[in-house]
Amino acid sequence: MKCLYVIIMKKQNKKIFPVDELHRLRELEQVNVILIELCETLDDKSEDLEKSRKKLKENIQLLMKLAVSNQKRYVDLYEDSPDLYRTIDAHGMILDCNNAYATRLGYSKDELIGKSIFEHSPEENLADIENSFDMWKKTGQVRNKEIWLKCKDGTVFPGLLSANNLYNENNKLIGSNTVIRDITKIYEYRKRLEESQNHIQSQFNELKKLDDAKNDFLAMITHELKTPLVPIKSYIEMILTEKFGPLNDVQKDKLGIVYSSTGYILKLVTDLLDAQKIELGQLKLTKSICNLTEIVDTTVEKMKEEIEKNGMSVTTKLENHIFCSCDPVRIEQVLINLLVNAVKFSTVGSGKISITLYKENNQAGIIIKDNGIGVAPNKLEKIFVKFYQIDASPTREYGGTGLGLSVSKGLVENHGGKIWAESEGVGKGTEIHIMLPLVT
C-alpha cells in the first residue's frame, strides 16, 4: 500500500493526470490514507493474533497433558483400588473390571470381560440380584445394596454394592460403574455379634427363670412365715394381759422378750413381702380421700411411748386440713418406718425428732428430722436401695435388714409421690422429705 501511494504521488507531481481529474486524485489520496492506516492496523493485529495463537496452542498442550494425567489417575484409581470395580452395560454384561475384582473372584480379567454378572451370583441369591438389577434399570439407583458373589472355586462372600450410572447423549441409561466393597470381615463380626447376643439372650432368659423362681419362692416363704406369726403374737399379747391366768414377774419378762422378738420377725417378713410386691409391680393400694394431718398425728401418738422410752423428744408442726388420695395404712407404715429409723440412729437420752407437715402448691410435704448420726453426702441415694446398710461391717452397731427405707420409697412412689434424704454429713442429723399429690 505504501508503494502504491508513492507511485500515485509521483504521477501527480509529473502531472500525468489532466487538471479536471485533480479532484478525483485528491479523493484517491484520501482513500490511500485510509488504506495505509488500515494496513498498519492489520499489521499490529497480526502480531496480536500470532501471540494469541501461540498462547492458545500452549493452553491446548497443557490441557492435553492434564487430560492424560487425569486419565492415568482415573485408571490408577480404578485398577489399584482395594474395592472391587466393574463396568457393565444395560444387560448386565461386564465391559471392564479392576484387578481387585478379578483377583477376589479368582478369575483373570479376560475370563470376566464379556460375561454376565449373574454368572457370579450364587443360586440361592440369584432371584434377589435379578430383582435388584431390574429395579436399577427402572430407577437408575443402587446404593449400599448387600449382595453375595460366587468365586471361581465355588465359595461365596458378601459385598456392599453401589453404582454410578452411565448415560448416552440422549440421557438414556446404558450401564454403570459399580463399586463393591468386600464385607466378609464385617459379616463375620456381625455373625459373631449375633451369636453373642443370642447367647446373652439365652443366659438372660435362664436368669429370668431363676429370678422368677426365686421371687415365687420368696413370696411363698414370706407368706407361710407370716401366717403363723400373727396368731403367735396375738396369743402372747393375750397371755401378757393375764387373760388366761396370773403371771409372775419372770414369766412376764420372758414373754415380753418373746413378744418383742415375734413382732420383729413379723415386721421383717412383712417388709420382705412388701419389697417383693413392689419389685414385681404387684402392690395393691386401697386409696381414699384422707386427712394427712390426722394420719401423721395418730402415727406420732402411737410411736410416742417408744420414742420417750429411749429418752428422746418428739415435736410436731402440722398444718391443718391437708387432704390427699392415699392408702392410710400404707402411709402410716411409711411414717412408722421413718420414725423407727430416727429413733435407731439418734442418741439415747438426747435424741430430738421433729415432724413437719405443710402444703406447697398442689402437693403435701412431710419432713421427719433427727439429730442422729447423719449420712455422708455420697451415701444419700444409696440408703433407699434394698438391703443397703450404712455400716456393713461385721461388728456394725445398728441392726436392721435395710428394707425399711426401700419399702418406704416404693410405697411413696406408688402414691405418685417422691421421697429423698438430706444431711449435712456424718454426725449432723438427717432429714427425710416426702412429697405427695394433694386432692385437686
BELUR-V172693 format. One record per helix or strand of 2 or more residues. SS is the DSSP state (~ for helix, > for strand). FROM is the first residue (numbers start at 0). LEN is the number of residues. Records with the same first field share a line. If there is no record, write none. Layout:
SS->FROM-LEN + FROM-LEN
This chain:
~->1-12 + 18-62 + 98-7 + 108-4 + 116-4 + 122-17 + 183-57 + 248-32 + 291-18 + 327-17 + 376-3 + 381-3 + 403-11
>->83-6 + 92-5 + 144-6 + 155-12 + 172-10 + 287-4 + 312-6 + 322-4 + 351-9 + 362-8 + 417-5 + 429-8
